[in-house]
Amino acid sequence: MNFLRGVMGGPSAGPQPSGADTIQKLCDRVASSTLLDDRRDAVRALKSLSKKYRLEVGIQAMEHLIHVLQTDRSDSEIIGYALDTLYNVISNDLEEEEQDDSEEENSAKQVDDLGSQFTEIFIKQQENVTLLLTLVEEFDFHVRWPGVKLLTSLLKQQGPQVQQIILVSPMGVSRLMDLLADSREVIRNDGVLLLQQLTKSNAAIQKIVAFENAFERLLDIITEEGNSDGGIVVEDCLLLLQNLLKNNNSNQNFFKEGSYIQRMKPWFEVGDDNCGWSAQKVTNLHLMLQLVRVLVSPTNPPGATSSCQKAMFHCGLLQQLCTILMATGVPADILTETINTVSEVIRGCQTNQDYFASVNAPSNPPRPAIVVLLMSMVNERQPFVLRCAVLYCFQCFLYKNQKGQGEIVSTLLPSTIDATGNSVSAGQLLCGGLFSTDSLSNWCAAVALAHALQENATLKEQLLRVQLATSIGNPPVSLLQQCTNILSQGSKVQTRVGLLMLLCTWLSNCSIAVTHFLHNPANVPFLTGQIAENLGEEEQLVQGLCALLLGISIYYNDNSLENYRKEKLKQLIEKRIGRENFIEKLGFISKHELYSRAAQKPQPSFSSPDQMMFDHEFTKLVKELEGVISKAIYKSSEEDKKEEEVKKTLEQHDNIVTHYKKVIREQDQELEELKQQINTLTSQNEQLQATVTQQVSQIQQHKDQYNLLKVQLGKDTQHHNSHGDTLQMNGIQTEEVSKLKEELEEWKNKHELLQGQLKEKDSVIEKLSSSQLEMGTTEQASQISKFSGLEHNNELQKELEMLRSQIQLQSAEISKLQMENQKLQAMNATADPVLGDSGATAATSSELEGRLEQEIKELKSEVKALCEEKESLKQQLDSSSSTVAILQDEKSKLQREVAESKKEQDDLLVLLADQDQKISALKTKLKDLGVPVEDEDDTESGDQGDEDEDGDEEEQDENAVVCYHEN
C-alpha cells in the first residue's frame, strides 16, 4: 500500500519513480498479486495513469488487463476499472478533446494511428471481442457501461474487422440489441451510438438489427423524447434509422410493411407559431426529412419507391409536408429540405402529383402552391439552394405526368390566358423568367419549360401557337422566334446554354417544330457561324449545343422546305464547318465535367450558380441523339432516300398498328362489358345454385324425418302386433295400409254378425212378448213361460257380455287407427311445403336456363349440368308428390271408413241400450209374475265358472222344467 501511495501522489521518501517504471510495477502487481484487493488497487492506479501515459499503459498493461477480464469476472469493480483503462488507451476522443487548436495536424494523425494500432492488437484475438460481448450482457452498471463505450471505440477504429467478428459470434448482434431496452438512459443512449457504428456499411448486420425489432424500439424512443422537440438522443436515433434504411431495399420494404411510415406523420406536426426554433430542433427535423427521402429516393427500385409514395399519401404524411411547405416562419434550410422531400414523394406518382397540383397557398386570393414556388424560383433575391429546390420540385411534378404538362402549357396558350391580369399563371412566370435579365432565372425557366415538353409531341406542337408581345406597336412574335432572337444577341453563356437545351428538347422528335425553326432564314447561318468559329473554352459548350441543335434539325427534317432539305444542310456543314470538325464540336458536350455531374442523379446539386449548366434529363437526350446524328451526317442522299422510304413504311405500319390498337381498344371495352355481364350472371347462377343446394338439403332433411317417423311407426306396430318384415316406398310403409284395410274388413264382418245376432235376439224378444200374451191367466202357462224366459234370459246375458268385450276391443283398434291417421296427416303437412318450394325452384331454374342460352354460349356446359341436376331433382320431387297424392287418397278413404265404423258403433250402442231397457222391462214383468230372476252379479259369477259346471246347471234346469211339466 505504501507503493500505491507513492504512485497516487502521497508523501514518500527518496526520489520519485518515472511513469514507465511505475506502470511496470503496477503491471507486475496485477500479474503476481494473489489478493484481489491488491490487484483491484493496481488496476485502478493504471486507470488513473492511462490518460497521461496512454502509450506506456497500452504497451505494457493491455495483456494483463485482458487477463483480468478473463479471470476476475466475479468482481465487478475490477472489471469496470479494466474496461475503463482499455477505453482510455484505445479511444481517440479523449486526446482530441485535450488538443489545442494551435497543434499541428501530424499530432492528430499520430493519435489516430495509436488508437488504430491498439485496436488491432486487441482484436487480433477474436476471443477478446467475444469476451467483451459477454461482459456487455452483465446488468451491473460499472461493467456494462464501460463495456459499451469500449466496443464503440473498437468499431470506430477498426469497423469492418470488428463487425465481422460480431457477425460470426453466436447471438452477437442480438446481445447488443438488448441495450435499447435498458431502463438506464445513459446505457440506452450509448447503445444507440454503438449500433450506429455497428451498422455502418454492413447490409447483413443492418438486416439482423432491423429484424430484431429495432424500428419499433427506436420509434418509441423518439416518441418518448418528444419527436422533433427532443434532444440529441432523437438525433442519434434518426442517424441509426438512416444507417438501417439507406441503400437497403430489404429493410425499406420491412419498414413499409410494418406500418412504420404512418408513425412518421407526428414528426412533422408544427404549430402556427414557428418562431424561435432551437438548433437541435432544426437538426432533428432536417434528419427526419432526410429519412423520408431515403424511402422515396429515385435510386431505389421503382416498385419500392412507388409503394412508399402511396403509403405516405394514404397516411397523410404528404399532406403534412405540404402544410410545412406553405407555413410561415419556417427556417430557410428546413423549407429547402421540405421542398426536396415533397419533390421526391410526388416524383412519378400520379396520385401524389394530382394532390400537389390541388394544394393552395394561404394567401388572399389563394394561389396554387406551384405558382408560389415558381415565383421564388425566378426571383433572384431568393437563396440559390432554395431556387434549385423549387426547380427540382417542378421537375418531379412534371416527371411522367402528361396531365400536369398539359396544364402548364395550357397557361401559355392564347385561349386560356387571363385577360384581366388579376392572377399570375405558371406559364407567365416561366416566360418572365425566360426573358429576365438574370441569367440564373433564364436557365431555370428554360429547363422547367423543357420538362413541360419532355416526351410529349402534342404539347411541342401546341407550344408553337404561343405568341409574345415584345413592345407596344410591334407585331407579336412566336415563343420559338423570341428564343432564337435572344440566342443571337450574344447574352451570357448560362442563358444561351439554357435556351439551347430548351430548343433541342423542343425540336427533338417533332418535325413540325423543326420546320418552324428552319423557316426563319437567320437561324441556320447563326448556328453554322457559331460552330465554325474558334472560340475559347467557355464558348466550346455553346458550340457543342449549337452542333446538337443543327444535327436535330437534320435528323428530324421532313424535307418540307426546299432550301433546307437534309442533303442541302449536310452540304452546308461540309463546306463551312467540315464533317470531322462538326463531330468534334458535338463531342464537347459529353466530355464536359459539368455534364458528367448532371448525369449522376436527377436532383440539381451545384455548389455555385456558375456551375449550373446541364440538366439530368437533357443528358439522357444527348446520350440518345449523339450517335444517330453522327451517323446521319455521313449518310449519302441514296441512304437518306432509303431511310425516308423506311420511315414512310414505318409510318404506314404505325397507322395500321394505331388502327388495330383502336380496334383492340374497342374489343377490350366490349370484352369488359361481356365480363361484367358474365360476372352478374355468374353471381345470379351462384345464388340460384345456393338456393337449389339449400332446398336439396331441406328435402334431405325431410327425408330423414320421414325415415325417423317410419322407424317410430315400425316400432309401434311391432310392439302391438307381431307382423312380418315391411317394405319401404319413398319413406312410407305400404304394408301398414294393407294391414289396416284387412283389419277394417274383419271389423265390418264382425259388425254384420253382431247385427244379425241382434236381429235374432229382437225376434226372440218379440216371440217372448207374444207368448206372454197367449198364456192368459192360466197358472200352467205362467209356469212354462217363467222357466223358458229364465233360460233365454241367461243366454242373452252371456251374449251381451261377449258383445261388450268385442266392442271394447273394437274401440281400442279404432283409437289406434286414429293415432296412425294423425301421424299420416302430420307427414303430409311436412311434405306439402317441400313440394311448393321445389316447384318454384324448378320454374326459376328453367327461366335461368333460357336466359343463359340466349346471352352467352360459353356457359352452355355449365347450364346443361345445372339443367340435368335440376331435372333429376324435379323427377324426384314429382315421384314424391305422386306418392303423397296416393297417400292422401288412401288417407281420405281410411277417414271415411273410420267415420262409417264410428256410425255403426253408435248405432250398435243405441241398439244395445234399447236391448238393455227391454231386458230390464222383461225382468220386472217376470218378477211381477213371480218368476225368480238372477241379478247381473250372479250372472257374472256364473259366467266366470268352469264349462262343466255350466253344463250341469243347464241339465238341472232342464230336469226342473220337465218335472214341472209332468206335474
Long-range contacts (C-beta under 8 A, 24 or more apart in sequence): 1-41, 3-29, 4-41, 4-42, 4-45, 7-45, 7-49, 8-45, 8-48, 19-49, 19-52, 19-53, 19-56, 20-53, 20-56, 20-60, 22-49, 23-49, 23-53, 23-56, 23-57, 23-60, 23-61, 24-60, 26-61, 27-60, 27-61, 27-64, 30-61, 30-64, 30-65, 30-68, 31-64, 31-67, 36-72, 36-75, 36-78, 39-68, 39-72, 39-78, 40-75, 40-77, 40-78, 40-81, 43-68, 43-78, 43-81, 43-82, 43-85, 44-81, 46-81, 46-85, 47-81, 47-84, 47-85, 47-88, 50-84, 50-85, 50-88, 50-89, 51-88, 51-94, 54-88, 54-89, 54-95, 54-114, 55-114, 57-85, 57-88, 57-89, 58-89, 58-90, 58-114, 58-118, 61-85, 61-89, 62-86, 62-89, 62-118, 62-121, 62-122, 66-122, 66-128, 66-131, 69-131, 69-132, 69-135, 70-131, 73-135, 76-138, 76-140, 76-142, 76-143, 77-142, 79-135, 79-142, 79-143, 80-140, 80-142, 80-143, 80-146, 83-135, 83-143, 83-146, 83-147, 83-149, 83-150, 84-146, 86-122, 86-150, 87-146, 87-149, 87-150, 87-153, 89-118, 90-115, 90-118, 90-119, 90-122, 90-150, 90-153, 90-154, 90-157, 91-115, 91-149, 91-153, 91-156, 92-153, 92-156, 92-157, 93-153, 115-153, 115-157, 116-157, 116-158, 118-157, 119-153, 119-154, 119-157, 119-158, 119-162, 120-157, 120-158, 120-161, 122-154, 123-154, 123-158, 123-161, 123-162, 123-165, 126-165, 129-154, 129-162, 129-165, 129-166, 129-169, 130-165, 130-169, 130-172, 133-166, 133-169, 133-172, 133-175, 133-176, 136-175, 136-176, 136-179, 137-175, 137-178, 141-184, 141-187, 144-182, 144-187, 145-186, 145-187, 145-190, 148-179, 148-187, 148-190, 148-191, 148-194, 149-190, 151-176, 151-194, 152-190, 152-193, 152-194, 152-197, 155-194, 155-197, 155-198, 155-200, 156-197, 159-197, 159-200, 159-201, 160-201, 160-202, 163-198, 163-202, 163-205, 166-198, 166-205, 167-202, 167-204, 167-205, 167-208, 173-198, 173-205, 173-208, 173-209, 173-212, 174-208, 174-212, 177-209, 177-212, 177-213, 177-214, 180-214, 180-217, 180-218, 180-221, 181-217, 185-233, 188-221, 189-233, 189-236, 192-218, 192-221, 192-233, 192-236, 192-237, 192-240, 193-236, 195-240, 196-236, 196-239, 196-240, 196-243, 199-240, 199-243, 199-244, 200-243, 203-247, 203-248, 203-250, 206-243, 206-244, 206-248, 206-251, 207-248, 207-250, 207-251, 209-244, 210-244, 210-248, 210-250, 210-251, 210-254, 210-255, 211-254, 214-240, 214-244, 215-241, 215-244, 215-254, 215-255, 215-258, 215-260, 216-258, 216-260, 219-260, 219-263, 222-267, 223-263, 223-266, 227-266, 227-267, 227-269, 227-284, 228-267, 228-268, 228-281, 228-284, 228-285, 228-288, 229-281, 229-284, 230-280, 230-284, 231-280, 232-280, 234-284, 235-280, 235-283, 235-284, 235-287, 238-284, 238-287, 238-288, 238-291, 239-287, 241-291, 242-287, 242-290, 242-291, 242-294, 245-291, 245-294, 245-295, 246-294, 247-299, 249-300, 249-301, 249-304, 252-294, 252-295, 252-300, 252-304, 252-308, 253-304, 255-295, 256-295, 256-304, 256-307, 256-308, 256-311, 261-295, 261-308, 261-311, 261-312, 261-315, 261-317, 262-311, 262-315, 262-317, 264-288, 264-291, 264-292, 264-317, 265-315, 265-316, 265-317, 265-320, 268-317, 268-320, 268-321, 268-323, 268-324, 269-320, 270-323, 270-324, 270-327, 270-330, 273-329, 274-327, 274-328, 274-329, 274-330, 275-329, 277-331, 277-334, 282-331, 282-333, 282-334, 285-334, 286-333, 286-334, 286-337, 289-334, 289-337, 289-338, 289-340, 289-341, 290-337, 292-317, 292-321, 292-341, 292-345, 293-340, 293-341, 293-344, 296-344, 296-345, 296-347, 297-344, 298-344, 298-347, 298-601, 298-602, 298-603, 299-601, 302-348, 305-348, 306-348, 306-349, 309-345, 309-346, 309-347, 309-348, 309-349, 309-352, 310-349, 310-351, 310-352, 312-345, 312-352, 313-345, 313-349, 313-351, 313-352, 313-355, 317-345, 318-342, 318-345, 318-346, 318-352, 318-355, 318-356, 319-355, 321-345, 322-356, 322-359, 322-369, 325-359, 325-369, 326-359, 326-361, 326-362, 326-369, 326-372, 332-383, 332-386, 333-385, 335-386, 336-383, 336-385, 336-386, 336-389, 337-389, 339-373, 339-386, 339-389, 339-390, 339-392, 339-393, 340-389, 340-392, 340-393, 340-603, 342-393, 343-389, 343-392, 343-393, 343-395, 343-396, 343-397, 343-603, 344-396, 346-396, 346-397, 347-396, 347-399, 347-602, 348-396, 348-399, 348-400, 350-400, 350-401, 350-403, 353-397, 353-401, 353-403, 353-404, 354-403, 356-397, 357-397, 357-404, 357-407, 365-423, 367-423, 367-424, 368-426, 370-394, 370-397, 370-426, 371-424, 371-425, 371-426, 371-429, 374-426, 374-429, 374-430, 374-433, 374-448, 375-424, 375-429, 377-433, 377-441, 377-444, 377-445, 377-448, 378-429, 378-430, 378-432, 378-433, 378-436, 378-438, 378-441, 378-444, 378-445, 379-441, 380-436, 380-438, 380-440, 380-441, 384-440, 384-606, 384-608, 384-609, 387-440, 387-444, 388-604, 388-605, 388-606, 388-612, 391-444, 391-447, 391-448, 391-604, 392-602, 392-603, 392-604, 394-448, 394-451, 395-447, 395-448, 395-451, 395-602, 395-615, 395-617, 396-602, 398-451, 398-452, 398-454, 399-451, 402-456, 405-451, 405-452, 405-453, 405-454, 405-456, 405-459, 406-456, 406-459, 408-452, 409-452, 409-453, 409-459, 409-462, 409-463, 412-463, 412-466, 412-479, 413-462, 413-465, 413-466, 414-465, 414-466, 414-467, 431-468, 431-479, 434-483, 434-499, 435-482, 435-486, 439-491, 439-492, 439-494, 439-495, 440-494, 440-609, 440-612, 442-491, 442-492, 442-494, 442-495, 442-498, 442-499, 443-494, 443-495, 443-497, 443-498, 443-612, 443-613, 444-498, 445-498, 446-498, 446-499, 446-501, 446-502, 447-498, 447-501, 447-502, 447-615, 447-618, 449-502, 450-501, 450-502, 450-505, 450-506, 450-615, 450-617, 450-618, 451-615, 451-617, 453-505, 453-506, 454-505, 454-617, 457-509, 457-510, 460-506, 460-509, 460-510, 460-512, 460-513, 461-510, 461-512, 461-513, 463-506, 464-512, 464-513, 464-516, 478-516, 480-506, 480-513, 480-516, 480-517, 481-520, 484-517, 484-520, 484-522, 484-523, 484-526, 487-526, 488-522, 488-526, 493-538, 493-539, 493-541, 493-542, 494-609, 494-610, 494-612, 494-613, 496-542, 496-545, 497-541, 497-542, 497-545, 497-613, 497-614, 500-542, 500-545, 500-546, 500-548, 500-549, 501-545, 501-614, 501-615, 501-618, 503-549, 504-545, 504-548, 504-549, 504-552, 504-618, 504-621, 505-618, 505-621, 507-549, 507-552, 507-553, 507-556, 508-552, 508-556, 508-621, 508-625, 509-556, 510-556, 511-556, 511-557, 511-558, 511-560, 514-552, 514-553, 514-556, 514-557, 514-558, 515-557, 515-558, 515-560, 515-561, 517-553, 518-553, 518-557, 518-561, 518-564, 519-561, 524-550, 524-553, 524-564, 524-569, 524-572, 528-572, 528-573, 528-576, 528-577, 531-577, 531-581, 531-582, 531-585, 532-576, 532-577, 532-581, 540-585, 540-588, 541-588, 541-589, 541-592, 541-613, 543-585, 543-588, 544-585, 544-586, 544-587, 544-588, 544-589, 544-592, 545-589, 546-585, 547-582, 547-585, 547-586, 547-588, 548-586, 548-589, 548-622, 548-625, 548-626, 548-629, 550-582, 551-582, 551-586, 551-625, 551-629, 551-630, 551-632, 551-633, 552-625, 552-629, 554-629, 554-632, 554-633, 555-625, 555-628, 555-629, 555-632, 559-644, 566-632, 566-640, 567-637, 567-640, 570-633, 570-635, 573-633, 579-633, 579-634, 582-633, 583-630, 583-633, 586-626, 586-629, 586-630, 587-626, 589-622, 589-626, 590-622, 590-623, 590-626, 595-619, 595-622, 599-623, 674-856, 677-855, 677-856, 678-856, 678-858, 678-859, 681-851, 681-852, 681-855, 681-856, 681-859, 684-848, 685-848, 685-852, 685-859, 685-862, 685-866, 688-844, 688-845, 688-848, 688-866, 689-866, 691-841, 691-844, 692-841, 692-845, 692-869, 692-870, 692-873, 695-837, 695-838, 695-841, 696-873, 698-834, 698-837, 699-834, 699-838, 699-873, 699-876, 699-877, 702-830, 702-831, 702-834, 703-731, 705-830, 706-730, 706-731, 706-732, 706-827, 707-731, 709-823, 709-827, 713-820, 713-823, 720-816, 729-883, 730-879, 730-880, 730-883, 732-827, 732-883, 732-887, 736-820, 737-890, 737-894, 740-817, 740-820, 740-894, 743-813, 743-817, 744-894, 744-897, 744-901, 747-810, 747-813, 747-901, 748-901, 750-806, 750-810, 751-901, 751-904, 751-908, 754-803, 754-806, 754-908, 755-908, 757-799, 757-803, 758-908, 758-911, 758-915, 761-796, 761-799, 761-915, 762-915, 764-792, 764-796, 765-915, 765-918, 765-922, 768-792, 768-922, 772-925, 782-929, 782-930, 782-931, 783-964, 784-964, 784-965, 785-929, 785-931, 786-926, 786-929, 786-930, 786-931, 787-931, 787-957, 787-960, 787-961, 787-964, 788-961, 789-922, 789-926, 789-931, 790-926, 790-931, 790-932, 790-933, 790-957, 791-957, 791-961, 793-919, 793-922, 793-923, 793-926, 793-933, 794-934, 794-939, 794-942, 796-919, 797-936, 797-939, 797-943, 798-939, 798-943, 800-912, 800-915, 800-916, 800-919, 801-940, 801-943, 803-912, 804-912, 807-905, 807-908, 807-909, 807-912, 810-901, 810-905, 811-905, 814-898, 814-901, 814-902, 814-905, 817-894, 817-898, 818-898, 821-891, 821-894, 821-895, 821-898, 824-887, 824-891, 825-891, 827-887, 828-884, 828-887, 828-888, 828-891, 831-880, 831-884, 832-884, 834-877, 834-880, 835-877, 835-880, 835-881, 835-884, 838-873, 838-874, 838-877, 839-877, 841-870, 841-873, 842-870, 842-873, 842-874, 842-877, 845-870, 846-870
